[in-house]
Amino acid sequence: MTRYEYCTVVQIHGIAAEWRINMLRVLVVDDEPYIKQGLAMLINWMAEGFTIIGEAANGKEAIRFLQKTKVDLIIADIKMPEMNGIELLEYIKKEKLSDASYIILSGYYDFQYARSAIQHNCCDYLLKPVQKDELLEVLRRVSQKSKELNNRQIENREKERALFDRNLLALIWGKFDNYNIEYVTKHLMLSKEIKYITINLDFTNQENLTESDKRNIQKNLYMQARELLKVDEYHVIFDVGKQDSSYDIGFIYCDYLANEAGVTEGEYLKQFSQLLSEGINCKIMLFVGNKVDSIARLSESYQTAMIAKTLQMFRNDKDITFYEENMNLNGASLLERRKLDILIQAVEENNKEEISSMVDSIYDDINQSNMDYNLINLNISYILYQLIYLATKQDDNINQEEILQYISKNAFHRDAMRGSRKHFKLFAYDFSDYLQQLRKNVSKGILASIEREIEENYAENISLKSLSEKYFINSAYLGQVFKKQFGLPFKDYLNNHRIDRAAELLLRTDEKVYIVAELVGYHNLDYFINRFVSVKGCTPTRYRNQSR
């Protein structure tokens, strides 16, 4: 199976099932057949987590087997023709043929043999006839050693993954240096055509799901994407969205993925989306950013993917939305331009009556003309682009992406029917207030109060929304001035503060990790551990052990 044969769900799930069994594979090397048969029958190997996958009569046969097959444990006799057990062990270590554990068998005890085996990191030395209890004891040590090694490898991979994700996020958010580019380039196989794709989970019709349920589904989606991509798993990244209500993963698409699979880009993404949907009881939508020719321009593609997502307000029937196909306004059939401009001016002037009147008039025109989704989308795109321009006029330092996040959060409130005139009218009112606050610069003194609020109540369920309501300030604007003041988005600042307090508790108390997590405001242990690793670079347990 090649790296690109991702279209067969049964194959993928079969491989996953095989690895879940996680049996340790054994090669028995002995020139006496009855010894090999006796070992196989002496114990229940499967019950101990082992399976004998090969046999060899001497060291040379064993070498040929090991050159083709990976094993976890080698049990070899000392006395064999052509190449004995010690010579085999020496060859394996010298040529780095295998990192398997090694057990020597011998019909008599010889200190020189034992010493030579130990010098070559032999796991153990057993006398023939092998006793059941002795063999079980050795196998259980091998199993424990394998588990510890596997755990270290997993931890190291996750640490490396967390470091890679931080470098990739710097590129996605457009705040990077040459080190970020070099690090990401080492881990990704890139091509000349790169697109950022946000893969979003839509929980609109699943109101019974808790926040924990949604995050678990998001995590499952992420792990499934990594499994499907296999050697290209670094092309997917978890939780790029900066909003509390965002349940997305990111995908760095390169055209070689489709080319080597022998399909078009659209076919590849359709198949990929279908496979991701397996086992995910939720609608999945892909928003494809525009094409860029360098990983250094990834943030441009990311922002257009966010625009594509933002402008889906009036259409939720498409599973895959391409920015380049749907967001071109040139030559588009707009409604009466005068009405659109009057609405935009009313929003700028915070004239609620005019806003209401013009939204009604525009929606009446849409209904009377039986305008299709594409044309509706184009007209709403025109309005939203103009609103973004209005916001940037108030403050040159405002990031357009932050405005898009505001629009995405407020224009598409999940409790409102998408596309209703009431919904859009409320959005226009809110955006008008948002512009007014940009002009007034109402943040003076409030940020100091919010900083104290975080210090005193960080373990509580505080959010930008709750703080904005408490201090009577628009949540989007509060998010922007907070980031300017502290250099981090509110969510990241709060998360870092919680992790710092968790680190203190880990050093000063003997509380279990899950208790520490709850004390600082995390009620999902896996989520807490992931956040801790991303900030501190290691798991909470390792942090405690290293520091002590």
C-alpha positions in Angstrom: 0.0 0.0 0.0 1.5 3.3 -1.0 1.3 6.5 1.0 -1.4 7.9 -1.3 -3.8 4.9 -1.2 -6.0 6.7 1.3 -9.3 6.0 -0.4 -9.8 2.5 1.0 -11.5 2.9 4.4 -11.2 -0.8 5.2 -7.5 -0.8 4.6 -6.9 2.2 6.8 -9.0 0.9 9.6 -7.4 -2.5 9.3 -4.0 -1.0 9.7 -5.2 1.0 12.7 -6.7 -2.2 14.2 -3.5 -4.1 13.7 -1.5 -1.5 15.6 -4.0 -1.3 18.4 -3.3 -5.0 19.1 0.3 -3.9 19.7 1.8 -7.4 20.1 5.5 -7.7 20.6 7.0 -9.7 17.8 9.5 -12.5 18.5 12.2 -14.3 16.4 13.5 -17.6 17.8 17.0 -18.7 16.6 18.0 -22.2 17.4 19.3 -25.2 15.4 17.4 -27.7 17.4 13.7 -28.0 16.2 12.4 -29.5 19.5 13.8 -26.5 21.4 11.8 -24.1 19.1 8.7 -26.2 19.4 9.1 -26.4 23.2 9.4 -22.7 23.6 6.3 -22.1 21.5 4.3 -24.5 23.7 5.8 -23.6 27.1 3.6 -20.5 27.7 0.6 -18.6 26.3 2.6 -16.1 24.3 -0.4 -14.0 23.3 -1.6 -13.7 26.9 1.7 -12.1 27.7 1.5 -9.7 24.7 4.0 -11.6 22.4 3.7 -13.4 19.1 6.4 -15.6 17.5 6.6 -14.4 13.9 9.7 -16.2 12.7 12.2 -19.0 13.3 15.9 -19.4 12.2 18.4 -22.3 12.5 21.5 -20.1 12.8 22.7 -16.5 12.9 23.0 -16.1 9.2 19.3 -17.1 8.6 18.4 -14.7 11.4 20.2 -11.9 9.7 18.4 -12.5 6.4 15.1 -12.5 8.3 15.9 -9.3 10.2 16.8 -7.5 7.0 13.2 -7.9 5.8 11.2 -8.0 9.0 11.1 -5.9 12.2 11.0 -7.7 15.5 10.9 -6.6 19.2 12.6 -9.6 20.8 15.2 -12.1 19.6 15.7 -15.4 21.6 18.9 -17.1 20.3 20.9 -20.2 21.3 24.6 -19.7 21.9 25.8 -22.9 20.2 24.8 -22.9 16.5 26.5 -23.7 13.3 27.8 -21.0 10.9 27.1 -18.2 13.3 26.4 -18.6 17.0 24.3 -16.4 19.2 27.1 -14.1 20.5 28.3 -13.5 16.9 24.8 -12.8 15.8 24.4 -10.3 18.7 27.7 -8.6 17.8 26.7 -8.3 14.2 23.3 -6.8 15.0 24.8 -4.2 17.2 27.7 -3.4 14.9 25.5 -3.0 11.8 22.6 -1.5 13.7 20.4 -4.2 12.2 17.7 -4.2 14.9 17.0 -2.5 18.2 15.1 -5.6 19.5 15.7 -6.9 23.0 17.9 -10.0 23.1 17.8 -13.2 25.2 20.6 -15.8 25.1 19.8 -19.5 25.6 22.5 -22.0 26.6 22.7 -25.7 27.7 25.3 -24.9 30.3 26.5 -21.9 32.3 29.7 -20.2 31.0 30.7 -16.9 32.6 32.7 -15.8 29.6 29.6 -16.2 27.4 27.4 -14.4 29.9 29.9 -11.5 30.2 30.2 -11.1 26.4 26.4 -11.1 26.1 26.1 -8.4 28.8 28.7 -6.2 27.2 26.6 -6.2 24.0 23.4 -5.2 25.9 21.9 -8.7 26.1 18.6 -8.5 27.9 19.0 -11.8 29.7 20.6 -15.2 29.8 18.5 -18.4 30.3 19.7 -21.9 30.8 18.3 -24.9 29.0 15.9 -26.5 29.6 14.0 -23.2 30.0 11.8 -23.0 33.0 8.3 -21.5 32.5 8.5 -19.2 35.5 12.0 -17.9 34.4 10.8 -17.3 30.9 7.7 -15.4 32.0 9.8 -13.3 34.4 12.2 -12.3 31.5 9.3 -11.7 29.1 7.5 -9.4 31.5 10.7 -7.4 32.0 11.0 -7.1 28.2 7.4 -6.0 28.0 7.8 -3.4 30.7 11.0 -2.1 29.1 9.1 -1.9 25.7 6.2 0.0 27.3 8.6 2.5 28.9 10.5 3.0 25.7 7.2 3.4 23.7 6.0 6.0 26.2 9.2 8.0 25.9 9.0 7.9 22.2 5.4 9.0 22.2 6.2 11.9 24.6 9.2 12.9 22.5 7.1 12.8 19.3 4.4 14.9 20.9 6.9 17.4 22.2 8.4 17.7 18.7 4.9 18.0 17.3 4.0 20.8 19.7 7.2 22.7 18.7 6.4 22.2 15.1 2.8 23.4 15.6 4.1 26.6 17.2 6.3 27.3 14.3 3.6 26.6 11.8 1.1 28.8 13.7 3.6 31.7 13.4 3.4 31.2 9.6 -0.3 30.9 9.5 -0.8 34.0 11.6 1.8 36.0 9.6 4.1 36.6 12.5 7.2 34.6 11.7 10.9 34.8 11.1 13.5 32.8 9.1 13.8 30.2 11.9 10.0 29.4 11.7 10.3 29.0 7.9 13.3 26.7 8.1 11.8 24.6 10.9 8.5 24.1 9.1 10.2 23.4 5.8 12.2 20.6 7.3 9.0 18.8 8.4 6.8 19.4 5.4 7.0 18.2 1.8 6.1 21.3 -0.1 5.4 22.2 -3.7 4.9 25.4 -5.7 1.1 25.5 -5.2 0.1 25.7 -1.5 -3.4 26.3 -0.1 -4.5 26.6 3.5 -7.8 24.7 4.1 -9.8 25.1 7.3 -11.8 21.9 8.1 -14.7 23.0 10.3 -17.1 21.0 12.4 -20.7 22.3 12.2 -22.6 21.7 15.4 -25.5 23.9 14.4 -28.2 21.2 14.8 -26.6 19.4 17.8 -27.5 21.6 20.7 -27.4 18.6 23.1 -23.6 18.3 22.9 -21.5 19.7 25.7 -18.3 21.7 25.2 -16.3 18.6 26.2 -18.2 16.5 23.6 -17.4 19.0 20.9 -13.7 19.2 21.7 -13.5 15.4 21.8 -15.1 15.2 18.3 -12.6 17.9 17.1 -9.7 15.8 18.6 -11.0 12.7 16.9 -11.2 14.5 13.6 -7.6 15.7 14.0 -6.3 12.2 14.8 -8.3 10.7 11.8 -6.7 13.3 9.5 -3.2 12.4 10.7 -3.9 8.7 10.2 -5.2 9.3 6.7 -2.3 11.4 5.7 0.3 9.0 7.2 3.8 10.3 6.2 2.2 13.7 5.4 0.6 14.0 8.9 2.5 17.2 9.6 0.3 18.9 7.0 -2.6 19.0 9.5 -2.7 21.1 12.6 -5.1 21.2 15.5 -7.3 24.1 16.8 -6.0 27.0 14.7 -9.2 29.1 15.3 -8.8 31.9 17.9 -12.4 31.8 19.0 -13.9 29.8 21.8 -16.7 28.7 19.4 -14.3 27.5 16.7 -14.0 23.7 16.2 -11.6 23.4 13.3 -8.4 21.8 12.2 -6.1 23.2 9.6 -4.8 21.4 6.5 -1.8 22.6 4.4 -2.7 21.3 1.0 0.0 21.0 -1.7 -0.7 20.1 -5.3 1.6 17.1 -5.2 -0.9 15.3 -2.9 -3.5 15.1 -5.7 -0.9 14.6 -8.5 0.7 11.6 -6.9 -2.7 10.1 -6.1 -3.6 10.5 -9.8 -6.7 12.7 -9.2 -7.7 16.3 -9.5 -7.6 18.7 -6.6 -11.4 18.7 -6.3 -11.5 14.9 -6.4 -8.8 14.6 -3.8 -10.5 17.0 -1.4 -13.9 15.4 -1.9 -12.4 11.9 -1.1 -10.4 13.3 1.8 -13.6 14.9 3.3 -15.6 11.7 2.9 -13.0 9.7 4.7 -12.7 12.2 7.5 -16.5 12.0 7.9 -16.2 8.3 8.8 -17.0 7.9 12.5 -17.6 11.6 13.0 -21.3 12.2 13.7 -21.2 15.7 12.6 -21.2 17.8 9.4 -17.7 18.6 8.0 -17.1 21.6 5.8 -13.9 22.6 4.0 -13.0 26.2 3.3 -10.2 26.4 0.8 -8.0 29.5 0.7 -6.4 31.0 -2.4 -3.2 29.5 -3.9 0.2 30.8 -2.8 3.6 29.9 -4.2 5.6 29.9 -0.9 5.1 28.7 2.7 6.1 32.2 3.7 2.8 33.5 2.2 0.7 30.9 4.0 -1.0 33.6 6.1 -2.5 35.1 2.9 -4.1 31.8 2.0 -5.3 31.4 5.6 -7.0 34.7 5.7 -8.8 34.0 2.4 -9.9 30.7 3.8 -11.4 32.6 6.8 -13.1 35.0 4.4 -14.6 32.0 2.5 -15.8 30.7 5.8 -17.2 34.0 6.9 -19.1 34.6 3.7 -21.0 31.3 3.9 -23.7 33.0 5.9 -26.4 32.6 3.2 -25.5 29.2 2.0 -24.9 26.0 4.1 -25.4 23.4 1.4 -21.8 23.1 0.2 -19.3 20.8 1.9 -16.3 22.4 0.1 -16.0 26.1 -0.6 -13.2 27.5 -2.7 -12.3 31.2 -2.1 -11.1 31.7 -5.7 -14.3 30.4 -7.2 -16.8 32.2 -5.0 -15.3 35.5 -3.9 -14.6 37.3 -7.1 -16.8 40.4 -7.3 -15.6 41.6 -10.7 -18.4 41.6 -13.2 -20.9 40.4 -10.5 -24.6 41.2 -10.7 -25.1 43.4 -7.7 -28.5 44.7 -6.5 -29.1 48.4 -6.8 -25.8 49.8 -5.7 -27.4 52.9 -4.2 -29.2 50.8 -1.6 -26.1 48.9 -0.6 -24.2 52.1 -0.1 -27.0 53.7 1.9 -27.0 50.7 4.2 -23.2 50.9 4.6 -23.4 54.6 5.4 -26.2 54.0 7.9 -23.9 51.5 9.7 -21.1 54.0 9.7 -23.4 56.7 11.2 -25.0 54.3 13.7 -28.4 55.2 12.3 -30.5 52.2 13.5 -33.7 53.3 11.8 -32.0 53.7 8.4 -30.3 50.3 8.9 -33.6 48.6 9.6 -35.2 50.3 6.6 -32.4 49.4 4.1 -32.1 45.8 5.3 -35.8 45.3 4.7 -35.6 46.9 1.3 -32.6 44.8 0.3 -34.2 41.5 1.4 -37.4 42.4 -0.4 -35.4 42.9 -3.6 -33.7 39.5 -3.0 -37.0 37.7 -2.6 -38.8 39.4 -5.5 -35.9 38.7 -7.9 -35.6 35.0 -6.8 -31.9 35.6 -6.6 -29.8 32.4 -6.4 -27.3 31.6 -3.7 -24.3 32.7 -5.8 -25.7 36.2 -6.4 -26.8 36.6 -2.8 -23.3 35.7 -1.7 -21.8 38.3 -4.0 -24.0 41.1 -2.7 -23.4 40.2 0.9 -19.6 40.0 0.1 -19.7 43.5 -1.2 -21.4 44.7 2.0 -19.0 42.9 4.3 -15.9 44.1 2.4 -17.1 47.6 2.8 -17.7 47.1 6.5 -14.1 45.8 6.9 -12.9 48.9 5.1 -14.9 51.1 7.5 -13.3 49.4 10.5 -9.8 49.8 9.2 -10.4 53.5 8.6 -11.0 54.0 12.3 -7.6 52.5 13.3 -4.8 51.7 10.8 -3.4 49.2 13.3 -6.4 47.0 13.3 -5.8 43.6 11.8 -8.3 42.6 9.1 -8.2 39.1 10.4 -9.5 40.3 13.8 -12.4 42.1 12.0 -13.2 38.9 10.1 -13.2 37.0 13.4 -15.6 39.5 14.8 -17.9 39.2 11.7 -17.7 35.4 11.8 -18.6 35.4 15.5 -21.4 37.9 15.3 -22.8 37.6 11.8 -23.3 33.9 12.2 -24.6 33.4 15.7 -25.6 29.8 15.9 -29.0 30.5 17.5 -30.2 32.5 14.5 -31.4 31.2 11.2 -28.7 31.7 8.6 -29.7 34.3 6.1 -32.8 35.8 8.0 -33.3 39.5 7.7 -33.7 39.7 11.4 -30.3 38.1 11.9 -28.6 40.4 9.5 -30.3 43.4 10.9 -29.0 42.5 14.4 -25.6 42.0 13.0 -25.6 45.4 11.3 -26.8 47.1 14.6 -23.9 45.4 16.5 -21.3 46.3 13.9 -22.5 49.9 14.0 -21.9 49.9 17.8 -18.5 48.3 17.2 -17.5 51.1 14.8 -18.6 53.7 17.3 -16.5 52.2 20.1 -13.5 52.1 17.8 -13.9 55.8 17.4 -14.4 56.5 21.1 -11.4 54.4 22.3 -13.3 53.4 25.5 -10.6 51.0 26.8 -8.9 53.3 29.2 -8.9 51.9 32.7 -10.8 48.9 31.8 -7.8 46.7 30.9 -6.3 47.1 34.4 -9.6 46.0 35.9 -9.8 43.0 33.5 -6.2 42.1 34.4 -7.1 42.0 38.1 -10.2 40.0 37.2 -8.1 37.3 35.5 -5.7 37.2 38.5 -8.5 36.7 41.0 -10.9 34.5 39.0 -8.8 32.7 36.4 -10.2 29.3 37.5 -13.8 30.5 36.8 -15.6 30.3 33.5 -14.5 33.8 32.4 -14.5 34.9 28.8 -14.3 38.0 26.6 -18.1 37.9 26.2 -18.8 37.9 30.0 -16.2 40.6 30.6 -17.5 42.8 27.8 -21.0 42.6 29.3 -19.7 43.4 32.8 -17.7 46.4 31.6 -20.2 47.5 28.9 -17.8 47.3 26.0 -18.1 45.5 22.6 -16.4 42.1 22.9 -14.6 42.3 19.5 -13.2 45.7 20.3 -12.2 44.5 23.8 -10.4 41.6 22.2 -8.4 43.9 19.9 -7.3 46.4 22.6 -6.5 43.6 25.0 -4.2 42.0 22.4 -2.5 45.3 21.7 -1.9 45.9 25.4 -0.7 42.4 26.4 0.7 41.1 23.1 -1.6 38.0 23.2 -5.2 37.2 22.5 -7.4 37.1 25.6 -7.8 33.3 25.3 -4.0 32.7 25.1 -3.3 35.1 27.9 -5.8 33.4 30.2 -4.5 29.9 29.2 -0.9 30.9 29.9 -1.9 32.4 33.3 -3.7 29.2 34.2 -0.8 27.0 33.1 1.6 29.1 35.2 -0.6 28.7 38.3 -0.8 24.9 37.5 3.0 24.7 37.3 3.2 26.3 40.8 0.7 23.8 42.2 2.6 20.9 40.7 5.8 22.0 42.5 4.3 23.1 45.8 1.7 20.3 46.4 1.4 16.6 45.8 -2.1 16.9 44.3 -2.8 14.6 41.4 -2.6 16.1 37.9 -6.4 16.0 37.3 -7.0 17.8 40.6 -4.5 20.5 39.6 -6.2 20.8 36.3 -9.6 21.4 37.9 -8.1 23.9 40.4 -6.9 26.1 37.6 -10.1 25.9 35.5 -9.7 22.9 33.2 -12.3 20.1 33.4 -11.0 18.1 30.5 -7.7 16.4 31.5 -6.5 15.7 27.9 -7.1 19.3 26.9 -5.2 20.5 30.0 -2.2 18.2 29.3 -2.1 19.4 25.6 -2.2 23.0 26.7 0.5 22.4 29.4 2.8 20.8 26.8 2.3 23.6 24.4 3.3 26.2 27.0 5.9 24.3 29.1 7.2 21.9 26.5 6.6 18.7 28.5 3.7 16.9 30.3 2.7 18.0 33.9 4.1 14.8 35.4 7.5 15.2 33.7 7.6 18.9 34.7 7.0 18.0 38.3 9.6 15.2 38.3 12.3 17.2 36.5 11.8 20.3 38.7 12.0 18.2 41.9 
